[in-house]
Amino acid sequence: MPAAQGRNWPRRRAIIAAIPVAALPVAAGLAACTSVPKREPQPTTLRFFTAHQAAVVEAATARIAPGPRDDPAEAGHPGAREAGVTGYIDAMLASLQDEKVFAGGPWSNRHTSGPNLMARFAPLDPVAKIAWHKRLAGWQAQYQAGIGQLDQLAGGDFTKRTPAQQDKILAAQKVSVFTTLLFGHTIEGLYASPEYGGNRGLAGWKEIGFPGDIQPRGYTADEVERSDGHDPVAETGIVGDVLKLLGAL
């Protein structure tokens, strides 16, 4: 991760980078915002979620990875909303409809001319198709149930609660398994190749200074060996705070 030159790294962003996925329900209660943020429009075409389910997922992922609309401390730092994480999750859950599971390659046209070969998804063999059907069916069931639980804990509509209330709901033991799943998919949506439906405008890659796939040129030996800079997380006190918190559980 590149250095955060001349700025203090936001507390939530440090938590995301520092803690194990399983600890997220604890960390989710640490946000400081108290007002309901303005929501950006949902994806125009939903393949799995209903409009309300997509809104709940967007609100929840925005608490996991908040952006400027969700936390004043994140000004200038794109979060889940800006990166289109909800669209990524929706496309992933419906990916077997057109077998868009594995992006092709070996490169895109981000750093070269010609077609975007990453957008040509590889066909699945029969065994892989069975395996992915089972995996996705499980995730679909978890999302259906998890979204319902978030609404239930919110008294009807998770999206209507303030950020602080949403954080408390996400930290509830009842939804800890779903929140852990949602955390992993949020990070994927932020930083995966945009061909999978997230990382809109390369928002996640730009935030961490990652150029993405630069084939056919590739990376030089010096680029592979050279550090991007100081890790901003290592320079904050939140890492120690989180470790102490986890040790007390």
NUSE-12545 format. One record per residue: residue in one letter; x, y, z of N, C-alpha, C in turn. Coordinates in steps of 0.02 Angstrom, whole numbers. Example, Ala and Ser with C-alpha at 12.3 -4.5 7.8 and 13.67 -1.06 7.14 Angstrom:
("A" (660 -284 390) (615 -225 390) (660 -165 390))
("S" (642 -112 354) (684 -53 357) (645 2 394))
//
This chain:
("M" (42 -59 0) (0 0 0) (44 62 0))
("P" (30 113 -41) (72 172 -45) (68 214 17))
("A" (118 257 25) (120 301 83) (64 351 80))
("A" (38 370 138) (-11 423 143) (28 488 155))
("Q" (51 518 103) (96 574 109) (62 634 141))
("G" (88 653 199) (66 715 230) (-4 715 256))
("R" (-33 657 273) (-100 658 300) (-107 604 352))
("N" (-155 611 396) (-171 559 445) (-219 510 413))
("W" (-205 446 419) (-248 396 388) (-312 389 427))
("P" (-371 391 394) (-434 386 430) (-440 322 471))
("R" (-473 327 528) (-477 272 575) (-509 211 544))
("R" (-565 218 509) (-600 159 482) (-557 125 429))
("R" (-523 163 387) (-482 134 335) (-425 93 364))
("A" (-397 116 420) (-345 78 453) (-372 13 481))
("I" (-432 15 507) (-463 -46 534) (-472 -98 480))
("I" (-498 -76 421) (-510 -123 366) (-446 -158 347))
("A" (-391 -121 344) (-328 -150 322) (-296 -194 375))
("A" (-313 -182 439) (-275 -214 493) (-307 -277 522))
("I" (-374 -283 522) (-404 -336 560) (-420 -397 517))
("P" (-424 -456 548) (-448 -515 513) (-521 -507 494))
("V" (-541 -540 441) (-611 -534 418) (-659 -553 474))
("A" (-644 -605 512) (-691 -629 562) (-702 -579 617))
("A" (-658 -529 624) (-666 -480 678) (-707 -420 658))
("L" (-730 -416 595) (-765 -357 572) (-825 -338 613))
("P" (-868 -384 635) (-926 -363 673) (-908 -322 735))
("V" (-850 -334 764) (-828 -293 820) (-807 -225 797))
("A" (-768 -222 743) (-742 -158 719) (-796 -114 690))
("A" (-850 -145 666) (-902 -106 632) (-935 -56 677))
("G" (-930 -64 742) (-963 -18 788) (-923 44 803))
("L" (-866 55 768) (-821 108 787) (-831 172 748))
("A" (-879 176 702) (-888 235 661) (-915 293 702))
("A" (-900 354 679) (-920 413 717) (-977 451 685))
("C" (-996 436 623) (-1050 474 590) (-1117 460 623))
("T" (-1160 510 624) (-1225 501 655) (-1282 522 609))
("S" (-1269 552 552) (-1322 573 507) (-1329 525 450))
("V" (-1389 522 422) (-1402 477 365) (-1371 507 303))
("P" (-1324 471 269) (-1291 499 210) (-1337 498 150))
("K" (-1324 543 103) (-1360 544 41) (-1339 485 -2))
("R" (-1386 447 -28) (-1369 387 -67) (-1363 404 -140))
("E" (-1313 374 -172) (-1307 380 -244) (-1355 331 -277))
("P" (-1372 341 -340) (-1419 296 -374) (-1394 224 -375))
("Q" (-1440 177 -371) (-1424 107 -375) (-1405 89 -447))
("P" (-1372 31 -456) (-1358 9 -524) (-1423 7 -565))
("T" (-1419 28 -628) (-1479 32 -669) (-1508 -37 -685))
("T" (-1466 -87 -690) (-1489 -155 -705) (-1467 -202 -651))
("L" (-1514 -230 -614) (-1500 -279 -562) (-1514 -348 -588))
("R" (-1469 -394 -573) (-1476 -462 -600) (-1498 -512 -546))
("F" (-1487 -496 -483) (-1507 -541 -429) (-1548 -505 -376))
("F" (-1523 -449 -352) (-1557 -412 -299) (-1620 -378 -324))
("T" (-1668 -368 -278) (-1721 -320 -290) (-1693 -251 -276))
("A" (-1729 -199 -294) (-1705 -131 -282) (-1693 -119 -208))
("H" (-1738 -143 -165) (-1728 -133 -94) (-1668 -172 -67))
("Q" (-1661 -234 -89) (-1603 -274 -67) (-1538 -240 -87))
("A" (-1536 -213 -148) (-1476 -178 -171) (-1462 -117 -128))
("A" (-1515 -82 -108) (-1506 -23 -66) (-1479 -42 3))
("V" (-1502 -98 30) (-1477 -121 95) (-1403 -140 90))
("V" (-1386 -177 37) (-1317 -197 27) (-1272 -136 18))
("E" (-1297 -87 -20) (-1258 -26 -30) (-1245 10 36))
("A" (-1298 16 76) (-1290 50 140) (-1243 12 187))
("A" (-1248 -54 187) (-1205 -94 231) (-1133 -92 209))
("T" (-1121 -100 144) (-1051 -98 120) (-1021 -29 129))
("A" (-1062 23 127) (-1037 90 138) (-1016 102 211))
("R" (-1041 61 256) (-1017 65 326) (-953 25 334))
("I" (-945 -27 294) (-882 -66 296) (-825 -26 264))
("A" (-839 5 207) (-789 44 171) (-820 111 153))
("P" (-824 157 201) (-857 221 189) (-818 266 141))
("G" (-855 306 104) (-825 355 60) (-843 425 84))
("P" (-832 476 43) (-845 545 63) (-917 558 84))
("R" (-965 524 55) (-1035 536 73) (-1054 503 140))
("D" (-1011 458 163) (-1027 419 222) (-989 440 285))
("D" (-933 473 276) (-891 492 333) (-849 552 312))
("P" (-854 609 346) (-815 668 328) (-740 654 327))
("A" (-717 606 367) (-645 590 369) (-622 558 304))
("E" (-669 536 262) (-650 501 201) (-651 547 140))
("A" (-651 613 151) (-651 660 94) (-592 645 49))
("G" (-607 635 -15) (-554 620 -63) (-536 547 -69))
("H" (-568 505 -28) (-553 433 -29) (-616 395 -49))
("P" (-617 365 -108) (-676 327 -130) (-689 267 -87))
("G" (-753 253 -76) (-773 195 -37) (-815 148 -78))
("A" (-855 107 -44) (-894 56 -78) (-944 86 -128))
("R" (-975 142 -110) (-1023 173 -156) (-989 194 -220))
("E" (-933 230 -212) (-898 257 -270) (-871 202 -315))
("A" (-851 147 -285) (-821 92 -324) (-874 45 -354))
("G" (-938 56 -338) (-990 14 -366) (-990 -57 -338))
("V" (-976 -64 -273) (-971 -130 -242) (-1037 -168 -247))
("T" (-1093 -134 -240) (-1157 -168 -244) (-1167 -200 -312))
("G" (-1147 -165 -365) (-1151 -194 -432) (-1107 -255 -439))
("Y" (-1048 -253 -407) (-1004 -311 -409) (-1037 -372 -376))
("I" (-1065 -362 -317) (-1096 -417 -281) (-1156 -444 -319))
("D" (-1197 -399 -345) (-1256 -420 -383) (-1236 -461 -444))
("A" (-1185 -438 -481) (-1162 -475 -540) (-1132 -542 -521))
("M" (-1096 -544 -465) (-1065 -606 -443) (-1118 -658 -427))
("L" (-1170 -638 -390) (-1222 -685 -370) (-1262 -712 -429))
("A" (-1261 -675 -484) (-1297 -697 -544) (-1250 -719 -599))
("S" (-1186 -730 -583) (-1135 -741 -634) (-1145 -804 -675))
("L" (-1180 -854 -648) (-1189 -916 -687) (-1241 -908 -742))
("Q" (-1279 -853 -740) (-1329 -843 -792) (-1296 -839 -861))
("D" (-1237 -808 -864) (-1201 -805 -927) (-1129 -828 -919))
("E" (-1116 -866 -864) (-1051 -895 -850) (-995 -844 -847))
("K" (-1009 -785 -819) (-957 -735 -811) (-926 -743 -742))
("V" (-885 -795 -735) (-853 -811 -672) (-779 -795 -674))
("F" (-745 -816 -726) (-673 -805 -732) (-659 -760 -792))
("A" (-632 -700 -778) (-614 -654 -832) (-558 -686 -873))
("G" (-557 -670 -937) (-507 -699 -982) (-440 -665 -975))
("G" (-410 -649 -1028) (-344 -619 -1026) (-304 -639 -1088))
("P" (-238 -632 -1086) (-198 -618 -1026) (-194 -545 -1005))
("W" (-222 -498 -1044) (-220 -429 -1023) (-281 -391 -1050))
("S" (-290 -332 -1022) (-344 -287 -1045) (-314 -237 -1093))
("N" (-352 -185 -1109) (-325 -131 -1151) (-313 -68 -1110))
("R" (-305 -76 -1043) (-293 -18 -1000) (-226 15 -1014))
("H" (-176 -25 -1032) (-110 2 -1044) (-83 -16 -1113))
("T" (-127 -36 -1158) (-106 -52 -1226) (-166 -43 -1271))
("S" (-154 -43 -1335) (-209 -36 -1383) (-239 -105 -1397))
("G" (-296 -104 -1429) (-328 -167 -1448) (-386 -184 -1403))
("P" (-413 -244 -1410) (-472 -265 -1372) (-456 -278 -1299))
("N" (-508 -274 -1258) (-500 -291 -1187) (-511 -366 -1179))
("L" (-456 -403 -1177) (-461 -476 -1173) (-487 -499 -1105))
("M" (-481 -456 -1054) (-507 -474 -987) (-583 -478 -987))
("A" (-614 -443 -1034) (-688 -443 -1038) (-715 -505 -1073))
("R" (-672 -547 -1100) (-693 -609 -1131) (-688 -665 -1079))
("F" (-743 -678 -1046) (-742 -725 -991) (-732 -797 -1015))
("A" (-693 -834 -976) (-676 -903 -995) (-735 -950 -981))
("P" (-749 -997 -1026) (-804 -1044 -1013) (-786 -1092 -956))
("L" (-837 -1115 -921) (-826 -1162 -865) (-833 -1234 -890))
("D" (-790 -1276 -864) (-799 -1347 -879) (-855 -1375 -835))
("P" (-882 -1433 -850) (-940 -1459 -813) (-929 -1464 -738))
("V" (-869 -1485 -717) (-856 -1492 -645) (-855 -1424 -612))
("A" (-821 -1375 -643) (-818 -1308 -615) (-888 -1277 -611))
("K" (-929 -1291 -661) (-997 -1264 -662) (-1038 -1291 -603))
("I" (-1031 -1355 -588) (-1066 -1385 -531) (-1041 -1354 -466))
("A" (-975 -1346 -460) (-946 -1318 -399) (-969 -1246 -388))
("W" (-969 -1206 -441) (-990 -1137 -435) (-1065 -1130 -422))
("H" (-1104 -1175 -451) (-1176 -1174 -437) (-1189 -1185 -363))
("K" (-1153 -1231 -333) (-1162 -1245 -262) (-1139 -1186 -220))
("R" (-1081 -1158 -237) (-1055 -1101 -199) (-1101 -1041 -203))
("L" (-1123 -1025 -264) (-1165 -966 -273) (-1234 -975 -242))
("A" (-1260 -1036 -244) (-1325 -1049 -213) (-1321 -1036 -138))
("G" (-1265 -1055 -108) (-1256 -1042 -37) (-1251 -968 -22))
("W" (-1214 -931 -63) (-1208 -859 -52) (-1274 -824 -64))
("Q" (-1311 -846 -114) (-1376 -815 -127) (-1422 -822 -67))
("A" (-1423 -882 -38) (-1464 -894 21) (-1441 -851 80))
("Q" (-1375 -843 88) (-1349 -802 142) (-1369 -729 134))
("Y" (-1366 -705 72) (-1385 -635 61) (-1460 -625 72))
("Q" (-1501 -670 48) (-1573 -663 58) (-1589 -661 133))
("A" (-1560 -707 171) (-1573 -709 242) (-1540 -650 278))
("G" (-1478 -634 260) (-1442 -581 294) (-1473 -513 285))
("I" (-1496 -498 226) (-1529 -433 214) (-1593 -429 255))
("G" (-1629 -485 258) (-1690 -486 298) (-1675 -475 372))
("Q" (-1620 -503 396) (-1601 -494 466) (-1581 -422 481))
("L" (-1546 -390 434) (-1527 -320 444) (-1590 -276 448))
("D" (-1638 -288 404) (-1701 -251 406) (-1737 -264 472))
("Q" (-1738 -326 494) (-1773 -343 556) (-1741 -308 615))
("L" (-1676 -309 620) (-1641 -275 675) (-1649 -200 672))
("A" (-1663 -175 611) (-1672 -102 602) (-1745 -82 614))
("G" (-1787 -129 629) (-1858 -113 640) (-1896 -105 576))
("G" (-1871 -132 520) (-1909 -129 458) (-1868 -113 397))
("D" (-1823 -63 401) (-1784 -43 343) (-1715 -20 365))
("F" (-1665 -60 350) (-1596 -44 371) (-1573 23 342))
("T" (-1595 39 281) (-1571 100 249) (-1595 163 283))
("K" (-1648 158 324) (-1676 216 357) (-1640 233 423))
("R" (-1597 190 446) (-1561 203 509) (-1501 248 497))
("T" (-1479 282 549) (-1420 324 544) (-1358 280 537))
("P" (-1303 307 514) (-1242 268 510) (-1222 236 576))
("A" (-1228 272 631) (-1210 244 696) (-1256 185 713))
("Q" (-1320 191 697) (-1366 136 710) (-1351 77 663))
("Q" (-1334 91 602) (-1316 38 555) (-1254 1 579))
("D" (-1205 37 605) (-1145 5 631) (-1161 -42 689))
("K" (-1206 -20 732) (-1225 -62 789) (-1260 -125 765))
("I" (-1302 -119 714) (-1336 -178 686) (-1285 -226 655))
("L" (-1238 -199 617) (-1188 -241 585) (-1142 -275 635))
("A" (-1137 -246 695) (-1095 -276 747) (-1132 -328 789))
("A" (-1197 -337 775) (-1236 -385 814) (-1215 -456 800))
("Q" (-1213 -497 851) (-1192 -566 844) (-1237 -605 796))
("K" (-1300 -586 794) (-1349 -621 753) (-1330 -620 679))
("V" (-1297 -566 657) (-1280 -560 585) (-1204 -565 574))
("S" (-1167 -591 622) (-1094 -592 617) (-1070 -633 557))
("V" (-1102 -689 544) (-1081 -731 488) (-1094 -695 422))
("F" (-1152 -664 416) (-1168 -627 354) (-1122 -567 346))
("T" (-1108 -531 401) (-1064 -473 397) (-994 -492 375))
("T" (-971 -550 398) (-905 -574 378) (-904 -588 303))
("L" (-956 -620 276) (-962 -632 205) (-963 -566 167))
("L" (-1002 -519 192) (-1010 -454 159) (-944 -416 159))
("F" (-905 -422 213) (-840 -390 216) (-795 -414 159))
("G" (-791 -480 151) (-748 -508 99) (-769 -485 30))
("H" (-834 -485 17) (-858 -464 -49) (-850 -389 -60))
("T" (-853 -350 -6) (-841 -278 -13) (-770 -265 -35))
("I" (-722 -299 -3) (-652 -290 -22) (-640 -312 -94))
("E" (-672 -367 -114) (-665 -391 -183) (-692 -338 -231))
("G" (-751 -310 -215) (-781 -260 -258) (-741 -197 -264))
("L" (-703 -181 -211) (-661 -121 -212) (-599 -131 -256))
("Y" (-569 -190 -252) (-502 -198 -281) (-497 -250 -337))
("A" (-550 -286 -353) (-546 -334 -408) (-544 -298 -475))
("S" (-525 -333 -527) (-525 -304 -594) (-596 -278 -610))
("P" (-601 -220 -641) (-667 -190 -654) (-711 -232 -700))
("E" (-682 -279 -736) (-723 -323 -778) (-774 -362 -738))
("Y" (-762 -370 -672) (-808 -407 -630) (-865 -364 -604))
("G" (-866 -300 -621) (-922 -258 -603) (-910 -208 -548))
("G" (-853 -213 -513) (-837 -165 -460) (-778 -121 -481))
("N" (-745 -92 -430) (-686 -50 -443) (-701 0 -498))
("R" (-760 32 -493) (-784 77 -545) (-735 135 -555))
("G" (-718 148 -617) (-671 201 -632) (-602 188 -602))
("L" (-588 124 -587) (-525 105 -555) (-516 140 -488))
("A" (-573 155 -455) (-571 193 -393) (-528 160 -340))
("G" (-536 94 -332) (-497 58 -281) (-423 57 -298))
("W" (-406 43 -360) (-336 40 -380) (-302 108 -374))
("K" (-338 160 -394) (-308 227 -389) (-296 246 -317))
("E" (-340 225 -273) (-333 242 -202) (-269 213 -172))
("I" (-251 152 -193) (-191 120 -165) (-131 125 -212))
("G" (-138 162 -267) (-82 172 -312) (-63 111 -352))
("F" (-112 66 -365) (-99 6 -403) (-115 17 -477))
("P" (-67 6 -522) (-81 19 -593) (-123 -34 -627))
("G" (-133 -91 -594) (-172 -144 -625) (-129 -186 -672))
("D" (-163 -223 -715) (-127 -265 -762) (-95 -220 -815))
("I" (-29 -225 -822) (5 -183 -871) (40 -226 -924))
("Q" (15 -287 -934) (40 -328 -988) (20 -295 -1055))
("P" (57 -306 -1108) (113 -354 -1114) (180 -328 -1089))
("R" (185 -264 -1072) (249 -239 -1048) (270 -272 -984))
("G" (223 -279 -937) (238 -310 -873) (275 -263 -827))
("Y" (296 -289 -770) (333 -251 -720) (408 -265 -726))
("T" (447 -213 -719) (519 -224 -718) (540 -255 -652))
("A" (601 -283 -650) (626 -312 -588) (630 -260 -533))
("D" (647 -198 -551) (651 -144 -501) (583 -128 -473))
("E" (532 -128 -515) (464 -113 -492) (439 -167 -445))
("V" (458 -229 -459) (437 -284 -415) (470 -279 -347))
("E" (533 -260 -346) (571 -258 -283) (558 -194 -243))
("R" (541 -139 -278) (536 -75 -244) (470 -69 -206))
("S" (474 -44 -145) (414 -33 -104) (376 27 -131))
("D" (310 26 -123) (270 84 -142) (279 141 -93))
("G" (307 127 -35) (317 179 16) (299 151 84))
("H" (299 195 132) (282 174 200) (209 153 204))
("D" (196 100 243) (128 77 253) (94 124 302))
("P" (42 161 281) (10 209 326) (-21 176 387))
("V" (-42 113 380) (-73 79 437) (-22 69 492))
("A" (40 52 473) (91 38 523) (109 100 563))
("E" (92 160 539) (111 221 572) (55 247 617))
("T" (1 209 624) (-54 231 666) (-59 189 729))
("G" (-95 214 777) (-103 177 839) (-161 128 838))
("I" (-202 130 784) (-262 89 782) (-245 15 778))
("V" (-187 -2 747) (-169 -72 741) (-162 -103 810))
("G" (-126 -69 854) (-119 -94 923) (-185 -96 959))
("D" (-228 -46 947) (-294 -45 979) (-335 -106 958))
("V" (-334 -121 893) (-373 -178 868) (-346 -243 896))
("L" (-280 -251 899) (-251 -312 926) (-269 -322 999))
("K" (-269 -267 1037) (-289 -272 1107) (-363 -290 1112))
("L" (-404 -262 1068) (-476 -277 1067) (-487 -351 1052))
("L" (-452 -377 1002) (-460 -446 983) (-436 -492 1039))
("G" (-384 -472 1074) (-358 -513 1129) (-406 -518 1187))
("A" (-452 -469 1191) (-500 -469 1246) (-563 -508 1232))
("L" (-570 -531 1169) (-631 -567 1150) (-630 -640 1174))
//
